Amino acid sequence: MDKAKSLFDKMNDYKRFGLSLIALSAFLYLGVVMPIDGKTVLKTYILMGGTISLLLIATVFFLISIQCKKILLEIEEKEE
């Protein structure tokens, strides 16, 4: 039971990390879209690169969360 509880907590944590990164990438994307004085092409590329990298990391966290959920379901099936 202790392993299942730990795995459940990890699954929720990775999900929360992913959602936080998606929210942060949305703010970075707003920096790309909004017309701001003094914004150069280099800054735009940096913001877009940050947005894409945060979305990729969020995807990895969601995939890890899905793996944890599959393992948790397997543990529950073995207990029954």
Long-range contacts (C-beta under 8 A, 24 or more apart in sequence): 3-75, 4-72, 4-75, 4-76, 7-68, 7-71, 7-72, 7-75, 8-68, 8-72, 10-68, 11-65, 11-68, 11-69, 11-72, 12-65, 14-61, 14-62, 14-64, 14-65, 14-68, 15-61, 15-62, 15-65, 17-58, 17-61, 18-58, 18-59, 18-61, 18-62, 18-65, 19-58, 21-54, 21-55, 21-57, 21-58, 21-61, 22-54, 22-55, 22-58, 24-54, 25-50, 25-51, 25-54, 25-55, 25-58, 28-54
